[in-house]
Amino acid sequence: MMFQGKIDRVFEYFRGKHEKKEETLEEMPLEKGDFLAMVISALIVIVPAALAALAALGVIGYLFFFH
């Protein structure tokens, strides 16, 4: 290819940058309230989406069977 050398250099640069980021994440321990905060934020995101999906299924079922 015409620009294969440049493409390879960019991939190597980002691969090295990604490895450095992984090393720093492995070294960083969780703080005291981090796990609880992650659980609460997951519930804030997942529960409304699940309720919306169940409501949509309920409305479809109602329209299909009772209307």
Helices and strands as residue ranges (DSSP letters): H 4-27, H 34-65
